[in-house]
Amino acid sequence: EIAVNQGWHDIWIESDAEAVVSAFRQGKTPWRLRQRWNKVISKLSCLMISAVWREANFAADRVSKFALNTPNQELVVHVGKPD
């Protein structure tokens, strides 16, 4: 939703959970997200979903640690490279 609101139509989502990636690739979206997810993907030109080991991806590891220290419900969006 955030990406679409930013006007982005080519999206690449990375997760450190292979099971989640597999479920979304197979269209097994959790029922609570299904309507929102379908609305978003209908507006995208290109969607890639991949899994990466967090320990092997220093950027993903740093972002996940940052997220742990971010208060709940706080949204942080960086357009371009973050500090």
PDB file of N, CA, C and O in Angstrom, chain B, residues numbered from 101:
ATOM      1  N   GLU B 101       0.818  -1.191   0.000  1.00  0.00           N
ATOM      2  CA  GLU B 101       0.000   0.000   0.000  1.00  0.00           C
ATOM      3  C   GLU B 101       0.860   1.252   0.000  1.00  0.00           C
ATOM      4  O   GLU B 101       0.555   2.225  -0.690  1.00  0.00           O
ATOM      5  N   ILE B 102       1.931   1.225   0.774  1.00  0.00           N
ATOM      6  CA  ILE B 102       2.825   2.380   0.837  1.00  0.00           C
ATOM      7  C   ILE B 102       3.483   2.607  -0.510  1.00  0.00           C
ATOM      8  O   ILE B 102       3.557   3.740  -0.984  1.00  0.00           O
ATOM      9  N   ALA B 103       3.957   1.545  -1.124  1.00  0.00           N
ATOM     10  CA  ALA B 103       4.614   1.663  -2.430  1.00  0.00           C
ATOM     11  C   ALA B 103       3.666   2.215  -3.481  1.00  0.00           C
ATOM     12  O   ALA B 103       4.039   3.104  -4.246  1.00  0.00           O
ATOM     13  N   VAL B 104       2.450   1.701  -3.525  1.00  0.00           N
ATOM     14  CA  VAL B 104       1.457   2.180  -4.497  1.00  0.00           C
ATOM     15  C   VAL B 104       1.143   3.647  -4.241  1.00  0.00           C
ATOM     16  O   VAL B 104       1.019   4.427  -5.186  1.00  0.00           O
ATOM     17  N   ASN B 105       1.012   4.031  -2.973  1.00  0.00           N
ATOM     18  CA  ASN B 105       0.750   5.433  -2.641  1.00  0.00           C
ATOM     19  C   ASN B 105       1.909   6.339  -3.029  1.00  0.00           C
ATOM     20  O   ASN B 105       1.712   7.530  -3.271  1.00  0.00           O
ATOM     21  N   GLN B 106       3.116   5.785  -3.090  1.00  0.00           N
ATOM     22  CA  GLN B 106       4.286   6.548  -3.526  1.00  0.00           C
ATOM     23  C   GLN B 106       4.374   6.624  -5.052  1.00  0.00           C
ATOM     24  O   GLN B 106       5.228   7.323  -5.598  1.00  0.00           O
ATOM     25  N   GLY B 107       3.489   5.904  -5.731  1.00  0.00           N
ATOM     26  CA  GLY B 107       3.505   5.895  -7.185  1.00  0.00           C
ATOM     27  C   GLY B 107       4.445   4.857  -7.776  1.00  0.00           C
ATOM     28  O   GLY B 107       4.762   4.903  -8.964  1.00  0.00           O
ATOM     29  N   TRP B 108       4.889   3.926  -6.952  1.00  0.00           N
ATOM     30  CA  TRP B 108       5.791   2.882  -7.422  1.00  0.00           C
ATOM     31  C   TRP B 108       4.960   1.728  -7.952  1.00  0.00           C
ATOM     32  O   TRP B 108       3.984   1.319  -7.323  1.00  0.00           O
ATOM     33  N   HIS B 109       5.348   1.200  -9.113  1.00  0.00           N
ATOM     34  CA  HIS B 109       4.589   0.121  -9.724  1.00  0.00           C
ATOM     35  C   HIS B 109       5.425  -1.121 -10.006  1.00  0.00           C
ATOM     36  O   HIS B 109       4.896  -2.150 -10.425  1.00  0.00           O
ATOM     37  N   ASP B 110       6.720  -1.024  -9.777  1.00  0.00           N
ATOM     38  CA  ASP B 110       7.627  -2.165  -9.888  1.00  0.00           C
ATOM     39  C   ASP B 110       8.208  -2.386  -8.495  1.00  0.00           C
ATOM     40  O   ASP B 110       8.986  -1.568  -8.004  1.00  0.00           O
ATOM     41  N   ILE B 111       7.828  -3.490  -7.865  1.00  0.00           N
ATOM     42  CA  ILE B 111       8.167  -3.724  -6.465  1.00  0.00           C
ATOM     43  C   ILE B 111       8.926  -5.031  -6.303  1.00  0.00           C
ATOM     44  O   ILE B 111       8.610  -6.037  -6.939  1.00  0.00           O
ATOM     45  N   TRP B 112       9.935  -4.995  -5.436  1.00  0.00           N
ATOM     46  CA  TRP B 112      10.674  -6.198  -5.058  1.00  0.00           C
ATOM     47  C   TRP B 112      10.609  -6.294  -3.539  1.00  0.00           C
ATOM     48  O   TRP B 112      11.099  -5.413  -2.832  1.00  0.00           O
ATOM     49  N   ILE B 113      10.006  -7.363  -3.044  1.00  0.00           N
ATOM     50  CA  ILE B 113       9.867  -7.590  -1.610  1.00  0.00           C
ATOM     51  C   ILE B 113      10.817  -8.706  -1.219  1.00  0.00           C
ATOM     52  O   ILE B 113      10.817  -9.775  -1.830  1.00  0.00           O
ATOM     53  N   GLU B 114      11.637  -8.454  -0.188  1.00  0.00           N
ATOM     54  CA  GLU B 114      12.522  -9.479   0.336  1.00  0.00           C
ATOM     55  C   GLU B 114      12.100  -9.813   1.758  1.00  0.00           C
ATOM     56  O   GLU B 114      11.738  -8.930   2.536  1.00  0.00           O
ATOM     57  N   SER B 115      12.150 -11.085   2.082  1.00  0.00           N
ATOM     58  CA  SER B 115      11.807 -11.550   3.421  1.00  0.00           C
ATOM     59  C   SER B 115      12.872 -12.533   3.886  1.00  0.00           C
ATOM     60  O   SER B 115      13.538 -13.176   3.075  1.00  0.00           O
ATOM     61  N   ASP B 116      13.020 -12.639   5.197  1.00  0.00           N
ATOM     62  CA  ASP B 116      13.943 -13.651   5.705  1.00  0.00           C
ATOM     63  C   ASP B 116      13.189 -14.924   6.100  1.00  0.00           C
ATOM     64  O   ASP B 116      13.725 -15.789   6.793  1.00  0.00           O
ATOM     65  N   ALA B 117      11.940 -15.019   5.649  1.00  0.00           N
ATOM     66  CA  ALA B 117      11.116 -16.191   5.946  1.00  0.00           C
ATOM     67  C   ALA B 117      10.693 -16.868   4.645  1.00  0.00           C
ATOM     68  O   ALA B 117       9.780 -16.399   3.965  1.00  0.00           O
ATOM     69  N   GLU B 118      11.352 -17.960   4.304  1.00  0.00           N
ATOM     70  CA  GLU B 118      11.059 -18.692   3.068  1.00  0.00           C
ATOM     71  C   GLU B 118       9.616 -19.182   3.026  1.00  0.00           C
ATOM     72  O   GLU B 118       9.002 -19.210   1.960  1.00  0.00           O
ATOM     73  N   ALA B 119       9.071 -19.568   4.179  1.00  0.00           N
ATOM     74  CA  ALA B 119       7.685 -20.055   4.219  1.00  0.00           C
ATOM     75  C   ALA B 119       6.707 -18.952   3.825  1.00  0.00           C
ATOM     76  O   ALA B 119       5.728 -19.219   3.129  1.00  0.00           O
ATOM     77  N   VAL B 120       6.955 -17.736   4.254  1.00  0.00           N
ATOM     78  CA  VAL B 120       6.088 -16.603   3.903  1.00  0.00           C
ATOM     79  C   VAL B 120       6.179 -16.331   2.405  1.00  0.00           C
ATOM     80  O   VAL B 120       5.160 -16.140   1.742  1.00  0.00           O
ATOM     81  N   VAL B 121       7.384 -16.314   1.880  1.00  0.00           N
ATOM     82  CA  VAL B 121       7.584 -16.079   0.444  1.00  0.00           C
ATOM     83  C   VAL B 121       6.855 -17.147  -0.363  1.00  0.00           C
ATOM     84  O   VAL B 121       6.166 -16.831  -1.333  1.00  0.00           O
ATOM     85  N   SER B 122       7.001 -18.386   0.025  1.00  0.00           N
ATOM     86  CA  SER B 122       6.351 -19.491  -0.670  1.00  0.00           C
ATOM     87  C   SER B 122       4.824 -19.342  -0.641  1.00  0.00           C
ATOM     88  O   SER B 122       4.155 -19.550  -1.653  1.00  0.00           O
ATOM     89  N   ALA B 123       4.287 -18.985   0.515  1.00  0.00           N
ATOM     90  CA  ALA B 123       2.829 -18.830   0.640  1.00  0.00           C
ATOM     91  C   ALA B 123       2.320 -17.714  -0.276  1.00  0.00           C
ATOM     92  O   ALA B 123       1.315 -17.898  -0.963  1.00  0.00           O
ATOM     93  N   PHE B 124       2.986 -16.577  -0.298  1.00  0.00           N
ATOM     94  CA  PHE B 124       2.537 -15.466  -1.140  1.00  0.00           C
ATOM     95  C   PHE B 124       2.690 -15.797  -2.624  1.00  0.00           C
ATOM     96  O   PHE B 124       1.849 -15.411  -3.435  1.00  0.00           O
ATOM     97  N   ARG B 125       3.751 -16.505  -2.978  1.00  0.00           N
ATOM     98  CA  ARG B 125       3.933 -16.912  -4.381  1.00  0.00           C
ATOM     99  C   ARG B 125       2.820 -17.840  -4.840  1.00  0.00           C
ATOM    100  O   ARG B 125       2.415 -17.789  -6.002  1.00  0.00           O
ATOM    101  N   GLN B 126       2.319 -18.684  -3.950  1.00  0.00           N
ATOM    102  CA  GLN B 126       1.268 -19.645  -4.282  1.00  0.00           C
ATOM    103  C   GLN B 126      -0.126 -19.060  -4.103  1.00  0.00           C
ATOM    104  O   GLN B 126      -1.118 -19.770  -4.267  1.00  0.00           O
ATOM    105  N   GLY B 127      -0.215 -17.772  -3.768  1.00  0.00           N
ATOM    106  CA  GLY B 127      -1.511 -17.143  -3.590  1.00  0.00           C
ATOM    107  C   GLY B 127      -2.198 -17.510  -2.283  1.00  0.00           C
ATOM    108  O   GLY B 127      -3.409 -17.336  -2.144  1.00  0.00           O
ATOM    109  N   LYS B 128      -1.436 -18.013  -1.333  1.00  0.00           N
ATOM    110  CA  LYS B 128      -1.997 -18.394  -0.039  1.00  0.00           C
ATOM    111  C   LYS B 128      -1.836 -17.248   0.956  1.00  0.00           C
ATOM    112  O   LYS B 128      -1.197 -17.387   1.999  1.00  0.00           O
ATOM    113  N   THR B 129      -2.430 -16.126   0.603  1.00  0.00           N
ATOM    114  CA  THR B 129      -2.375 -14.940   1.430  1.00  0.00           C
ATOM    115  C   THR B 129      -3.245 -15.143   2.669  1.00  0.00           C
ATOM    116  O   THR B 129      -4.345 -15.684   2.560  1.00  0.00           O
ATOM    117  N   PRO B 130      -2.776 -14.722   3.844  1.00  0.00           N
ATOM    118  CA  PRO B 130      -3.635 -14.820   5.033  1.00  0.00           C
ATOM    119  C   PRO B 130      -4.966 -14.107   4.789  1.00  0.00           C
ATOM    120  O   PRO B 130      -4.996 -13.037   4.181  1.00  0.00           O
ATOM    121  N   TRP B 131      -6.049 -14.691   5.257  1.00  0.00           N
ATOM    122  CA  TRP B 131      -7.378 -14.160   4.932  1.00  0.00           C
ATOM    123  C   TRP B 131      -7.550 -12.726   5.400  1.00  0.00           C
ATOM    124  O   TRP B 131      -8.286 -11.966   4.772  1.00  0.00           O
ATOM    125  N   ARG B 132      -6.898 -12.335   6.476  1.00  0.00           N
ATOM    126  CA  ARG B 132      -7.027 -10.958   6.972  1.00  0.00           C
ATOM    127  C   ARG B 132      -6.404  -9.933   6.034  1.00  0.00           C
ATOM    128  O   ARG B 132      -6.772  -8.758   6.054  1.00  0.00           O
ATOM    129  N   LEU B 133      -5.458 -10.384   5.211  1.00  0.00           N
ATOM    130  CA  LEU B 133      -4.760  -9.487   4.281  1.00  0.00           C
ATOM    131  C   LEU B 133      -5.243  -9.613   2.848  1.00  0.00           C
ATOM    132  O   LEU B 133      -4.927  -8.766   2.012  1.00  0.00           O
ATOM    133  N   ARG B 134      -6.000 -10.652   2.555  1.00  0.00           N
ATOM    134  CA  ARG B 134      -6.312 -11.014   1.172  1.00  0.00           C
ATOM    135  C   ARG B 134      -6.913  -9.870   0.360  1.00  0.00           C
ATOM    136  O   ARG B 134      -6.449  -9.611  -0.750  1.00  0.00           O
ATOM    137  N   GLN B 135      -7.915  -9.184   0.867  1.00  0.00           N
ATOM    138  CA  GLN B 135      -8.559  -8.114   0.102  1.00  0.00           C
ATOM    139  C   GLN B 135      -7.594  -6.960  -0.147  1.00  0.00           C
ATOM    140  O   GLN B 135      -7.527  -6.441  -1.261  1.00  0.00           O
ATOM    141  N   ARG B 136      -6.854  -6.556   0.869  1.00  0.00           N
ATOM    142  CA  ARG B 136      -5.883  -5.466   0.707  1.00  0.00           C
ATOM    143  C   ARG B 136      -4.775  -5.868  -0.254  1.00  0.00           C
ATOM    144  O   ARG B 136      -4.375  -5.077  -1.108  1.00  0.00           O
ATOM    145  N   TRP B 137      -4.273  -7.105  -0.119  1.00  0.00           N
ATOM    146  CA  TRP B 137      -3.190  -7.594  -0.971  1.00  0.00           C
ATOM    147  C   TRP B 137      -3.626  -7.621  -2.434  1.00  0.00           C
ATOM    148  O   TRP B 137      -2.890  -7.165  -3.308  1.00  0.00           O
ATOM    149  N   ASN B 138      -4.811  -8.150  -2.702  1.00  0.00           N
ATOM    150  CA  ASN B 138      -5.302  -8.223  -4.084  1.00  0.00           C
ATOM    151  C   ASN B 138      -5.485  -6.833  -4.687  1.00  0.00           C
ATOM    152  O   ASN B 138      -5.209  -6.631  -5.869  1.00  0.00           O
ATOM    153  N   LYS B 139      -5.940  -5.894  -3.901  1.00  0.00           N
ATOM    154  CA  LYS B 139      -6.100  -4.516  -4.368  1.00  0.00           C
ATOM    155  C   LYS B 139      -4.741  -3.916  -4.740  1.00  0.00           C
ATOM    156  O   LYS B 139      -4.614  -3.241  -5.762  1.00  0.00           O
ATOM    157  N   VAL B 140      -3.740  -4.164  -3.915  1.00  0.00           N
ATOM    158  CA  VAL B 140      -2.404  -3.629  -4.179  1.00  0.00           C
ATOM    159  C   VAL B 140      -1.792  -4.270  -5.415  1.00  0.00           C
ATOM    160  O   VAL B 140      -1.306  -3.562  -6.297  1.00  0.00           O
ATOM    161  N   ILE B 141      -1.804  -5.597  -5.496  1.00  0.00           N
ATOM    162  CA  ILE B 141      -1.125  -6.239  -6.626  1.00  0.00           C
ATOM    163  C   ILE B 141      -1.814  -5.942  -7.959  1.00  0.00           C
ATOM    164  O   ILE B 141      -1.187  -6.042  -9.014  1.00  0.00           O
ATOM    165  N   SER B 142      -3.088  -5.579  -7.920  1.00  0.00           N
ATOM    166  CA  SER B 142      -3.765  -5.224  -9.171  1.00  0.00           C
ATOM    167  C   SER B 142      -3.235  -3.914  -9.747  1.00  0.00           C
ATOM    168  O   SER B 142      -3.442  -3.628 -10.927  1.00  0.00           O
ATOM    169  N   LYS B 143      -2.556  -3.121  -8.931  1.00  0.00           N
ATOM    170  CA  LYS B 143      -2.031  -1.827  -9.365  1.00  0.00           C
ATOM    171  C   LYS B 143      -0.547  -1.877  -9.725  1.00  0.00           C
ATOM    172  O   LYS B 143       0.034  -0.859 -10.101  1.00  0.00           O
ATOM    173  N   LEU B 144       0.064  -3.049  -9.612  1.00  0.00           N
ATOM    174  CA  LEU B 144       1.493  -3.177  -9.871  1.00  0.00           C
ATOM    175  C   LEU B 144       1.765  -3.689 -11.273  1.00  0.00           C
ATOM    176  O   LEU B 144       1.008  -4.497 -11.810  1.00  0.00           O
ATOM    177  N   SER B 145       2.851  -3.211 -11.857  1.00  0.00           N
ATOM    178  CA  SER B 145       3.308  -3.710 -13.154  1.00  0.00           C
ATOM    179  C   SER B 145       4.185  -4.946 -12.973  1.00  0.00           C
ATOM    180  O   SER B 145       4.116  -5.898 -13.751  1.00  0.00           O
ATOM    181  N   CYS B 146       5.007  -4.907 -11.932  1.00  0.00           N
ATOM    182  CA  CYS B 146       5.957  -5.986 -11.698  1.00  0.00           C
ATOM    183  C   CYS B 146       6.094  -6.201 -10.198  1.00  0.00           C
ATOM    184  O   CYS B 146       6.285  -5.245  -9.446  1.00  0.00           O
ATOM    185  N   LEU B 147       5.999  -7.448  -9.762  1.00  0.00           N
ATOM    186  CA  LEU B 147       6.160  -7.793  -8.357  1.00  0.00           C
ATOM    187  C   LEU B 147       7.095  -8.987  -8.261  1.00  0.00           C
ATOM    188  O   LEU B 147       6.844 -10.039  -8.850  1.00  0.00           O
ATOM    189  N   MET B 148       8.172  -8.811  -7.514  1.00  0.00           N
ATOM    190  CA  MET B 148       9.094  -9.912  -7.233  1.00  0.00           C
ATOM    191  C   MET B 148       9.106 -10.118  -5.727  1.00  0.00           C
ATOM    192  O   MET B 148       9.185  -9.157  -4.962  1.00  0.00           O
ATOM    193  N   ILE B 149       9.030 -11.360  -5.311  1.00  0.00           N
ATOM    194  CA  ILE B 149       9.105 -11.702  -3.890  1.00  0.00           C
ATOM    195  C   ILE B 149      10.211 -12.736  -3.751  1.00  0.00           C
ATOM    196  O   ILE B 149      10.200 -13.767  -4.424  1.00  0.00           O
ATOM    197  N   SER B 150      11.162 -12.454  -2.876  1.00  0.00           N
ATOM    198  CA  SER B 150      12.272 -13.388  -2.707  1.00  0.00           C
ATOM    199  C   SER B 150      12.641 -13.504  -1.237  1.00  0.00           C
ATOM    200  O   SER B 150      12.293 -12.658  -0.414  1.00  0.00           O
ATOM    201  N   ALA B 151      13.349 -14.572  -0.938  1.00  0.00           N
ATOM    202  CA  ALA B 151      13.823 -14.812   0.426  1.00  0.00           C
ATOM    203  C   ALA B 151      15.337 -14.680   0.451  1.00  0.00           C
ATOM    204  O   ALA B 151      16.026 -15.052  -0.499  1.00  0.00           O
ATOM    205  N   VAL B 152      15.831 -14.153   1.536  1.00  0.00           N
ATOM    206  CA  VAL B 152      17.275 -14.012   1.723  1.00  0.00           C
ATOM    207  C   VAL B 152      17.572 -14.314   3.186  1.00  0.00           C
ATOM    208  O   VAL B 152      16.792 -13.971   4.075  1.00  0.00           O
ATOM    209  N   TRP B 153      18.691 -14.949   3.420  1.00  0.00           N
ATOM    210  CA  TRP B 153      19.084 -15.186   4.804  1.00  0.00           C
ATOM    211  C   TRP B 153      19.511 -13.863   5.391  1.00  0.00           C
ATOM    212  O   TRP B 153      20.429 -13.218   4.884  1.00  0.00           O
ATOM    213  N   ARG B 154      18.853 -13.457   6.454  1.00  0.00           N
ATOM    214  CA  ARG B 154      19.120 -12.160   7.047  1.00  0.00           C
ATOM    215  C   ARG B 154      20.591 -12.020   7.426  1.00  0.00           C
ATOM    216  O   ARG B 154      21.171 -10.947   7.259  1.00  0.00           O
ATOM    217  N   GLU B 155      21.191 -13.074   7.925  1.00  0.00           N
ATOM    218  CA  GLU B 155      22.579 -13.023   8.355  1.00  0.00           C
ATOM    219  C   GLU B 155      23.527 -12.780   7.184  1.00  0.00           C
ATOM    220  O   GLU B 155      24.633 -12.277   7.380  1.00  0.00           O
ATOM    221  N   ALA B 156      23.109 -13.131   5.976  1.00  0.00           N
ATOM    222  CA  ALA B 156      23.942 -12.957   4.793  1.00  0.00           C
ATOM    223  C   ALA B 156      23.688 -11.620   4.115  1.00  0.00           C
ATOM    224  O   ALA B 156      24.422 -11.243   3.202  1.00  0.00           O
ATOM    225  N   ASN B 157      22.681 -10.913   4.541  1.00  0.00           N
ATOM    226  CA  ASN B 157      22.325  -9.633   3.932  1.00  0.00           C
ATOM    227  C   ASN B 157      22.440  -8.570   5.024  1.00  0.00           C
ATOM    228  O   ASN B 157      21.545  -8.424   5.856  1.00  0.00           O
ATOM    229  N   PHE B 158      23.554  -7.826   5.012  1.00  0.00           N
ATOM    230  CA  PHE B 158      23.820  -6.868   6.085  1.00  0.00           C
ATOM    231  C   PHE B 158      22.777  -5.757   6.133  1.00  0.00           C
ATOM    232  O   PHE B 158      22.435  -5.277   7.213  1.00  0.00           O
ATOM    233  N   ALA B 159      22.273  -5.348   4.982  1.00  0.00           N
ATOM    234  CA  ALA B 159      21.245  -4.298   4.955  1.00  0.00           C
ATOM    235  C   ALA B 159      19.968  -4.798   5.615  1.00  0.00           C
ATOM    236  O   ALA B 159      19.370  -4.089   6.425  1.00  0.00           O
ATOM    237  N   ALA B 160      19.545  -6.012   5.279  1.00  0.00           N
ATOM    238  CA  ALA B 160      18.329  -6.576   5.878  1.00  0.00           C
ATOM    239  C   ALA B 160      18.519  -6.769   7.373  1.00  0.00           C
ATOM    240  O   ALA B 160      17.594  -6.530   8.149  1.00  0.00           O
ATOM    241  N   ASP B 161      19.694  -7.194   7.784  1.00  0.00           N
ATOM    242  CA  ASP B 161      19.971  -7.387   9.200  1.00  0.00           C
ATOM    243  C   ASP B 161      19.893  -6.062   9.950  1.00  0.00           C
ATOM    244  O   ASP B 161      19.325  -5.996  11.041  1.00  0.00           O
ATOM    245  N   ARG B 162      20.453  -5.019   9.375  1.00  0.00           N
ATOM    246  CA  ARG B 162      20.427  -3.697  10.018  1.00  0.00           C
ATOM    247  C   ARG B 162      19.002  -3.138  10.087  1.00  0.00           C
ATOM    248  O   ARG B 162      18.608  -2.561  11.101  1.00  0.00           O
ATOM    249  N   VAL B 163      18.237  -3.308   9.016  1.00  0.00           N
ATOM    250  CA  VAL B 163      16.863  -2.818   8.997  1.00  0.00           C
ATOM    251  C   VAL B 163      16.015  -3.553  10.029  1.00  0.00           C
ATOM    252  O   VAL B 163      15.201  -2.930  10.711  1.00  0.00           O
ATOM    253  N   SER B 164      16.191  -4.863  10.154  1.00  0.00           N
ATOM    254  CA  SER B 164      15.399  -5.617  11.126  1.00  0.00           C
ATOM    255  C   SER B 164      15.738  -5.185  12.545  1.00  0.00           C
ATOM    256  O   SER B 164      14.848  -5.113  13.393  1.00  0.00           O
ATOM    257  N   LYS B 165      17.004  -4.898  12.821  1.00  0.00           N
ATOM    258  CA  LYS B 165      17.383  -4.408  14.152  1.00  0.00           C
ATOM    259  C   LYS B 165      16.795  -3.018  14.395  1.00  0.00           C
ATOM    260  O   LYS B 165      16.358  -2.715  15.505  1.00  0.00           O
ATOM    261  N   PHE B 166      16.783  -2.177  13.366  1.00  0.00           N
ATOM    262  CA  PHE B 166      16.173  -0.845  13.474  1.00  0.00           C
ATOM    263  C   PHE B 166      14.682  -0.978  13.791  1.00  0.00           C
ATOM    264  O   PHE B 166      14.158  -0.258  14.641  1.00  0.00           O
ATOM    265  N   ALA B 167      14.005  -1.896  13.110  1.00  0.00           N
ATOM    266  CA  ALA B 167      12.571  -2.085  13.306  1.00  0.00           C
ATOM    267  C   ALA B 167      12.259  -2.544  14.734  1.00  0.00           C
ATOM    268  O   ALA B 167      11.231  -2.168  15.298  1.00  0.00           O
ATOM    269  N   LEU B 168      13.138  -3.349  15.310  1.00  0.00           N
ATOM    270  CA  LEU B 168      12.913  -3.803  16.679  1.00  0.00           C
ATOM    271  C   LEU B 168      12.926  -2.647  17.676  1.00  0.00           C
ATOM    272  O   LEU B 168      12.274  -2.713  18.719  1.00  0.00           O
ATOM    273  N   ASN B 169      13.664  -1.595  17.356  1.00  0.00           N
ATOM    274  CA  ASN B 169      13.771  -0.445  18.253  1.00  0.00           C
ATOM    275  C   ASN B 169      12.818   0.688  17.887  1.00  0.00           C
ATOM    276  O   ASN B 169      12.856   1.749  18.509  1.00  0.00           O
ATOM    277  N   THR B 170      11.966   0.478  16.888  1.00  0.00           N
ATOM    278  CA  THR B 170      10.999   1.484  16.463  1.00  0.00           C
ATOM    279  C   THR B 170       9.682   1.237  17.187  1.00  0.00           C
ATOM    280  O   THR B 170       9.199   0.105  17.229  1.00  0.00           O
ATOM    281  N   PRO B 171       9.091   2.302  17.765  1.00  0.00           N
ATOM    282  CA  PRO B 171       7.810   2.103  18.463  1.00  0.00           C
ATOM    283  C   PRO B 171       6.754   1.486  17.539  1.00  0.00           C
ATOM    284  O   PRO B 171       6.763   1.722  16.331  1.00  0.00           O
ATOM    285  N   ASN B 172       5.851   0.701  18.114  1.00  0.00           N
ATOM    286  CA  ASN B 172       4.769   0.076  17.346  1.00  0.00           C
ATOM    287  C   ASN B 172       3.970   1.125  16.607  1.00  0.00           C
ATOM    288  O   ASN B 172       3.785   2.238  17.099  1.00  0.00           O
ATOM    289  N   GLN B 173       3.501   0.774  15.436  1.00  0.00           N
ATOM    290  CA  GLN B 173       2.644   1.615  14.599  1.00  0.00           C
ATOM    291  C   GLN B 173       3.368   2.822  14.017  1.00  0.00           C
ATOM    292  O   GLN B 173       2.725   3.670  13.397  1.00  0.00           O
ATOM    293  N   GLU B 174       4.683   2.928  14.194  1.00  0.00           N
ATOM    294  CA  GLU B 174       5.421   4.034  13.585  1.00  0.00           C
ATOM    295  C   GLU B 174       5.888   3.607  12.203  1.00  0.00           C
ATOM    296  O   GLU B 174       6.496   2.549  12.042  1.00  0.00           O
ATOM    297  N   LEU B 175       5.602   4.432  11.214  1.00  0.00           N
ATOM    298  CA  LEU B 175       5.971   4.140   9.839  1.00  0.00           C
ATOM    299  C   LEU B 175       7.178   4.977   9.459  1.00  0.00           C
ATOM    300  O   LEU B 175       7.177   6.195   9.638  1.00  0.00           O
ATOM    301  N   VAL B 176       8.206   4.328   8.935  1.00  0.00           N
ATOM    302  CA  VAL B 176       9.406   5.025   8.481  1.00  0.00           C
ATOM    303  C   VAL B 176       9.590   4.685   7.008  1.00  0.00           C
ATOM    304  O   VAL B 176       9.754   3.518   6.654  1.00  0.00           O
ATOM    305  N   VAL B 177       9.562   5.694   6.153  1.00  0.00           N
ATOM    306  CA  VAL B 177       9.737   5.501   4.712  1.00  0.00           C
ATOM    307  C   VAL B 177      10.948   6.305   4.269  1.00  0.00           C
ATOM    308  O   VAL B 177      11.048   7.495   4.566  1.00  0.00           O
ATOM    309  N   HIS B 178      11.861   5.667   3.565  1.00  0.00           N
ATOM    310  CA  HIS B 178      13.023   6.346   2.994  1.00  0.00           C
ATOM    311  C   HIS B 178      12.882   6.300   1.477  1.00  0.00           C
ATOM    312  O   HIS B 178      12.743   5.223   0.897  1.00  0.00           O
ATOM    313  N   VAL B 179      12.916   7.443   0.847  1.00  0.00           N
ATOM    314  CA  VAL B 179      12.972   7.504  -0.598  1.00  0.00           C
ATOM    315  C   VAL B 179      14.436   7.766  -0.927  1.00  0.00           C
ATOM    316  O   VAL B 179      14.966   8.844  -0.659  1.00  0.00           O
ATOM    317  N   GLY B 180      15.067   6.778  -1.501  1.00  0.00           N
ATOM    318  CA  GLY B 180      16.503   6.860  -1.712  1.00  0.00           C
ATOM    319  C   GLY B 180      17.235   6.133  -0.603  1.00  0.00           C
ATOM    320  O   GLY B 180      16.627   5.393   0.170  1.00  0.00           O
ATOM    321  N   LYS B 181      18.520   6.339  -0.527  1.00  0.00           N
ATOM    322  CA  LYS B 181      19.354   5.638   0.432  1.00  0.00           C
ATOM    323  C   LYS B 181      19.205   6.264   1.821  1.00  0.00           C
ATOM    324  O   LYS B 181      19.376   7.475   1.968  1.00  0.00           O
ATOM    325  N   PRO B 182      18.888   5.456   2.845  1.00  0.00           N
ATOM    326  CA  PRO B 182      18.777   6.014   4.200  1.00  0.00           C
ATOM    327  C   PRO B 182      20.147   6.389   4.747  1.00  0.00           C
ATOM    328  O   PRO B 182      21.176   5.937   4.244  1.00  0.00           O
ATOM    329  N   ASP B 183      20.146   7.218   5.779  1.00  0.00           N
ATOM    330  CA  ASP B 183      21.418   7.637   6.416  1.00  0.00           C
ATOM    331  C   ASP B 183      22.176   6.442   6.943  1.00  0.00           C
ATOM    332  O   ASP B 183      23.260   6.597   7.506  1.00  0.00           O
TER     333      ASP B 183
END
